[in-house]
Amino acid sequence: MADHRWYRPAGHWCAGQQWAAVVVRLPGDIRIEGENVRFYFPIVTMVVISVVLSLIVYFIARFWK
């Protein structure tokens, strides 16, 4: 049996961090909770992370030349 202890979802990596609540649950993220099911789609979080990473890559590429 393979040892998969190295795998931890992002929420577990952020556990205990104060900024985790802000990064993981932004307004606009889709959260649906039923009796037996829980669905979470962090659309706004993904957009924010994408914009931040794009800006970082843009500035690194611009100043690299």
Residue frames relative to the residue before (quaternion, step in Angstrom):
aa qw qx qy qz dx dy dz
M 1.0000 0.0000 0.0000 0.0000 0.00 0.00 0.00
A 0.4275 -0.7189 0.4906 0.2442 3.57 -0.84 0.98
D 0.3821 -0.7042 0.5539 0.2263 3.53 -1.15 0.69
H 0.0572 -0.8331 0.5501 -0.0125 3.59 -0.39 1.23
R 0.2701 0.7849 -0.5204 0.2002 3.60 1.05 0.60
W 0.5817 0.5973 -0.3739 0.4062 3.60 1.16 -0.48
Y 0.6545 0.5140 -0.3126 0.4579 3.58 1.16 -0.54
R 0.1196 0.7672 -0.6208 0.1077 3.55 -0.74 1.08
P 0.4525 -0.6733 0.5021 0.2998 3.60 -0.82 0.88
A 0.6899 -0.5088 0.3238 0.4004 3.57 -1.21 0.54
G 0.6180 0.5616 -0.3466 0.4273 3.58 1.02 -0.71
H 0.6647 0.4844 -0.3026 0.4816 3.56 1.05 -0.70
W 0.6103 0.5374 -0.3538 0.4621 3.59 1.08 -0.65
C 0.7295 0.4324 -0.2273 0.4787 3.56 1.05 -0.81
A 0.4058 0.7462 -0.4624 0.2544 3.59 1.25 -0.21
G 0.8047 0.2618 -0.2165 0.4868 3.51 -0.91 0.94
Q 0.6028 0.5452 -0.3659 0.4533 3.59 1.22 -0.14
Q 0.5005 -0.6716 0.4545 0.3031 3.57 -0.95 0.84
W 0.6835 0.4938 -0.2965 0.4484 3.59 0.99 -0.75
A 0.4953 0.6816 -0.4272 0.3281 3.59 1.20 -0.32
A 0.6405 0.5307 -0.3323 0.4447 3.60 0.98 -0.77
V 0.6655 0.4865 -0.3032 0.4779 3.60 1.06 -0.69
V 0.7061 0.4686 -0.2697 0.4574 3.58 0.86 -0.94
V 0.7311 0.4534 -0.2460 0.4465 3.57 0.90 -0.87
R 0.8158 0.1871 -0.0833 0.5408 3.62 0.98 -0.67
L 0.0577 0.8004 -0.5892 0.0941 3.54 0.18 1.29
P 0.5771 -0.5563 0.4434 0.4010 3.59 -1.16 0.46
G 0.7140 0.4082 -0.3203 0.4700 3.57 -0.90 0.88
D 0.5353 0.5875 -0.4157 0.4422 3.58 1.23 -0.25
I 0.4085 -0.7224 0.5084 0.2299 3.56 -1.00 0.83
R 0.0282 0.7907 -0.6073 0.0723 3.54 -0.75 1.13
I 0.0271 0.7825 -0.6197 0.0537 3.56 -0.70 1.10
E 0.0033 -0.7994 0.5999 -0.0342 3.55 -0.72 1.09
G 0.0747 -0.7816 0.6191 0.0154 3.51 -0.83 1.06
E 0.7511 -0.3648 0.2751 0.4765 3.55 -1.26 -0.26
N 0.8301 0.1770 -0.0517 0.5263 3.55 0.81 -1.02
V 0.7522 0.3376 -0.1960 0.5308 3.58 1.22 0.03
R 0.0984 -0.7651 0.6344 0.0493 3.51 -1.17 0.66
F 0.0295 -0.7991 0.5999 -0.0273 3.61 -0.73 1.09
Y 0.0143 0.7942 -0.6050 0.0548 3.55 -0.84 1.01
F 0.0062 0.7903 -0.6109 0.0467 3.58 -0.70 1.12
P 0.1830 -0.8401 0.5049 0.0758 3.60 -0.14 1.30
I 0.0473 -0.8519 0.5215 0.0075 3.60 0.60 1.15
V 0.6838 0.4678 -0.2972 0.4746 3.62 0.84 -0.88
T 0.6223 0.5344 -0.3371 0.4621 3.59 1.01 -0.77
M 0.6626 0.5004 -0.3091 0.4637 3.59 0.93 -0.84
V 0.6416 0.5130 -0.3270 0.4672 3.60 0.99 -0.77
V 0.6591 0.5046 -0.3109 0.4629 3.60 0.90 -0.89
I 0.6633 0.4886 -0.3083 0.4757 3.59 0.87 -0.88
S 0.6401 0.5297 -0.3218 0.4540 3.60 0.98 -0.79
V 0.6629 0.4944 -0.3049 0.4725 3.59 0.92 -0.88
V 0.6576 0.5063 -0.3137 0.4613 3.60 0.89 -0.88
L 0.6805 0.4730 -0.2958 0.4751 3.61 0.86 -0.89
S 0.6285 0.5298 -0.3359 0.4598 3.59 1.03 -0.72
L 0.6553 0.5026 -0.3103 0.4708 3.59 0.96 -0.82
I 0.6337 0.5258 -0.3301 0.4615 3.58 0.98 -0.81
V 0.6765 0.4767 -0.2923 0.4793 3.59 0.88 -0.93
Y 0.6245 0.5447 -0.3363 0.4474 3.60 0.99 -0.79
F 0.7112 0.4496 -0.2707 0.4677 3.59 0.80 -0.98
I 0.6220 0.5192 -0.3499 0.4703 3.60 1.03 -0.66
A 0.6717 0.4902 -0.2950 0.4707 3.60 0.94 -0.88
R 0.6686 0.5136 -0.3045 0.4433 3.58 0.96 -0.80
F 0.7507 0.3813 -0.2144 0.4951 3.58 0.90 -0.87
W 0.5240 0.6404 -0.4083 0.3854 3.59 1.26 -0.18
K 0.6310 0.5765 -0.3233 0.4061 3.56 1.09 -0.78
